[in-house]
Amino acid sequence: MSLVTVTDLVKTFGTGEAETRVLRGANLTLERGARAALIGPSGSGKSTLLTILGTLMRPTSGGHEMLGVDLTRASDAELTAFRNRHIGFVFQFHNLLPDFTALENVVFPAAIRAGRETAAARARGADLLARMGLAARIQFPTANLSGGQKQRVAVARALMNAPELVLADEPTGNLDRAAAAQVMALIGQINRDEGTAFLISTHDETIAASCPRRIVVGEGKLTG
């Protein structure tokens, strides 16, 4: 069974003369443990696709399944629970809570699920941060971290609940070349060691070349 299957996906914004069809019958199969780059020009629909795959937006029509679950038929509450359990997110702007420590930011998704912060979650969060090379920064407020360090915290946060899929939207877009290479190396390591699938939207040819698979978005459809 594939991890994700998208069939004839359509997403339209607006109505009448203002209608804009961003996705025009997109099809995609993503296997477990995949690491793929999502490429295409600005405005091609990459972010829209990631938002739908992350269950943060519903398609106008078409099929969207993950782990055998038909997500187009799920209620909002069911989508929230599914997303928290199975999907992680990394964004270009890390969206960390600046007054929280690195560890508190990483543990946050687990605390939401459990309704409280647990010792087991703190232990996993500390381990993830150590794997990101941030063992000495665990108790630092994220406002005091560099851009590259913040993005590594964001990657650790995305992995906190051991999701099967991490969606990354321009995760290195605000980083210098060295920091970007470090983040991508960590993503590759997690992909190999834990079997976590990554779908990474990027305009960076070096980042795309580091992924075994390329998926091109163009004219509302997907190839590759």
N, C-alpha and C positions, 0 to 999 in steps of 0.2 A: 504494500500500500504506500503510495506517495505521501509525502508530508503535506504538500499543498497542491490543490488542483483548481485552476480558474478556467471557466468555460464561457466563451462568448460574452465577456464582461463589457458592459456599457456603463459609462458615467457621464451624465449630462448635467450641466449647471444652467440655471435660468430657464425662461420659457419664452415662446414666441420669437420675436426678432432678436431678443437678447440671449437666445439659447446657444450654448456652446457645448459641443460633444467632445469631451477630452479623451475618453476611451471608447473605441469603436469596434467592439467584438474581440477583445484581447483574450488570448489563450496562453496558459502557463502551467507547467508541471514542475514542481520543485521537490527533489528527493531529500530524504533524511540525510543529514550530514553534508549537504551541499554548501558550497561557498561561491556565490555568483555576484558579478558586477552588473548593475542596472545602469545602462548608459543611454544617452540621447540628449538632444538640445534642450535648453531651457524652455519650459512651457510645453514639453512633449507629453507630460502626464506621469512622470516618474514619481513625484511626491503624491499625486492622487492615487496611484497604484499602491504605494506603500501604506498610505492611510487606510485604504480599503483592506489590504491584507492584514493590517494590524487591528482590524475590526473597530476602528475609530470613525469610519464612514461607511454607509451602506451603498452598494452599487445601484444604479438605476435599474439594471436588469442583468441577467446572466448568473452563472453558478460560481460559488466560492465555497470550497470544502477544505478543511484542515483536519488531519488525524481522523478522517472519515466522518467528521461532523459537518452537516450542512449549515453553514453560518448565515446563509441568507434567510433561514427560517427561525433563527434564534432570537429571543427577546433581548432587550437592552441589558437586563440584569444577567442573562446567560452569557452575553457577549463580554460583559465586564469580568465575570468570573473566569471565562475561558482565556481572555487576554492576560489576566493576572497570572494564570497558571502556566500558559504555554508560549507566550510571546514577550520578547524583550525589545527595547527601543534604544537606539543611540542617535542623537540629533547633531546637526552642525553646531548649534548653540546648546551646550551641554544641559541646560535647564536644571542645574543643581540648586539646592537651597543654600544660599551663601552663609547663613549664620549657623548651619549645621556642620558638624565635622564630616570628614570624608567617610568615616564608618557609619555615621547616622544616615548620610545620604544613601549609602549602599544598602543598608538594612531596611530602608523605608518601604520598598515593595513587599517584603516579607512581613513587616509590621502591619501593613494594610490587610494582608490576607489573614493573619492570625488575630488581629485586633489588639496586638501588643508586641513589644519588642522582646524576643526570647534570647536566652543564652546561646541556644543552638544557632540562631540567626546571626548573632554577633560573632560567633566563632567562624561561620562560613564567610561573613562579610570581611573579617580580618584576614582570612586565608585568601580570598579573592584579591584584596588590596595588596597583599604580599606578593601574589603572583604577578600583579601589575607593576611590581617594583616600588610600591608605596608603603612598605611596612613602617618606615620612619615618619610617615605623614598621616597615619590613621586618625589621630586626634586633632589634626589641624583643621580649623574652619576652612571650607573650600574657597572662601574669599581670599585666603592667603596662599593659594596654590597657583602655579603657572598654568598657562593654557593647555599644554600637553598633559600635565598632571590632572587637571580637571577632566579632560576627555578620557583619561584612563580610569578615573573614578566613575565616569558615566558608563564605560564599558562594564566595569565591575557591577554597577547597579543593574544593568540590563541582564546580567547573568545570575543575579541573586536568587531567583526562584527556579533556577535550572531549566530555562525554557528550551523547547525544541527548536525555536526559530528566533533569531534576532534580526530586526529590520533596522538598517543604518542609513540615514539620509544625510549625505555629504559629511560623514563623521570626521573627516580630516580637513574640511574646507577652511577652517580658521587656524590651522596649525602650520608651522614651518616644516620644511622637508624632513628634517631629522625627527621631529615629534610625530609627524604623520607616518613615517616608516616604523617607528616604535609601536604606535597604535595598531598598525596593520600586522606587524609581526605577532603581537599579542592575540589579535583576532585569529590569525592563522593557527597559533598554538592551541587556543581554546577549541577551534574547529576540529583539529586533529585529535586532541586529547579527550574531549568530552562528546564529540559528535554533534555539537550544536550547529545548526544550519544558519548561514548568514546570507542575507540579500542586501547588497551595499550599493546605494545610488551614488554615483560619482561623475564628475567631469574630468577627473584627473586620469590621464592615460597610464601613468605609473601604477596607480591604485587598481585600475581595471586589469592591467596586465598581471597583477599579483593573484588574481582570482582564476580558478580553473575554468570557469564558465562566464560567458558574456551574454547578457540579454539586452537587446536593443529595443528601445521604445521609439516608434515613428509612426506618424499618421494614425495614432490611436490604437496601434496594434503592437504585438511583441514578436520578435524573432530571436532565435538563438537558444 
